[in-house]
Amino acid sequence: MTDSHWPSWLPLRPSLAPLSPYGAPQIAADAALNTNENPYSLSAALTGAIATKISMVASTLNRYPDRDALSLRSALAAYINEQSSTQFTAAQIWAANGSNEIIQSLFLACGGQGAIGFIPSYSMHPLIAKVTSTNWIDGKRENDFSLDVESVLNQIKKNPQGLTFLTTPNNPTGEAIKLGDIERIAQHVTGLLVVDEAYAEFSDEESAVTLIAQYPHVVVIRTMSKAFAFAGARVGYLVAHPSVIEAMLLVRLPYHLSTLTQSAALVALDFKDELLSGVRELKAARERVAASLQEMGLSVLPSQANFLLFTGFAHTSNELWKLMLDRGILIRDMGLSGYLRTTIGTTDENNKFLSALQECLVKERS
Ligand SMILES: Cc1ncc(COP(=O)(O)O)c(C=O)c1O
């Protein structure tokens, strides 16, 4: 895309002119499997509890929210401690409007020495880097998209003092990085090692939060968008050394997290057992869908997340994406030639996805 459509009177920063906004299609479909959302809507009990809490705080909306979101940060610390046998307090947690805002705050506060991430990975890392004038380096993966630790160590040699991004499980490939490998990388990074664990609850690997006590420059990004089925509420958080959290306070906008968001998130955390049982179902469904794709003669990358990246079809990615959409199934073309990504949905959505795909493959093979 050229930048010529910008009017000359607009004093847009030159570095932004060539960029395109994030744009995963939001199209009505029988099965929307393109943004790695949790397919389960909130239970009646959880919806009711949120409604009660919101109506309790509604009369206080004339006041600004708790600027430091202390109750929410304490509840998030308790959740992480329960999951990972750690001992964090609110001083080691920051919360924001989705983990995208956490990523932005990290760049704003600590991006001065540049950043590297290993692509393909979450497309917003480089985009938010550019928007915050952070010099971004596209690091390389192996041909099969796996991450080779030796290669990572070689690549970070160029700028060990910047931000090094690891995404585990990685989006869009699904691969999880072993904790021992993250630790080795931590030993070579002298800047911040940013571990994006948006899909951590879907993975059997231990979380990198367990490294923070020994390696204070390891920071871990988490979100309620996926496992907690809370994408619409916009709650992401950071687990990090208290000094990193203090740096987040410098760049956050005052009162950034609304009273409504904080209240709803606190209620959702109370329902963690119910929500995590949904995660277990999705993990089992992921294995079933992966097996079905293999039975169709496709190759599926090993995934520890709530999505699968698959290849082995004859159409181009874009052609097959369109054929699937014609059948009411919205999946994701990540711009990786020969690959498409699908999110794990409800049983009904997964079945619709598989039978539409089967139909397309039969046509392309006949
Ligand atoms: C790896 C990764 N990190 C962060 C995010 C952002 O999530 P949110 O801003 O909803 O917390 C996503 C969303 O898909 C993601 O895949």
The ligand as an ORCA input file, in Angstrom:
! r2SCAN-3c Opt
* xyz 0 1
  C      -0.113    -13.454     21.271
  C      -1.159    -12.418     21.553
  N      -0.877    -11.439     22.415
  C      -1.777    -10.494     22.709
  C      -3.019    -10.479     22.115
  C      -3.956     -9.351     22.439
  O      -5.006     -9.758     23.204
  P      -5.888     -8.768     24.075
  O      -5.494     -7.359     23.726
  O      -7.287     -9.108     23.723
  O      -5.547     -9.082     25.490
  C      -3.359    -11.482     21.206
  C      -4.691    -11.490     20.567
  O      -5.051    -12.278     19.769
  C      -2.399    -12.464     20.911
  O      -2.643    -13.445     20.025
*
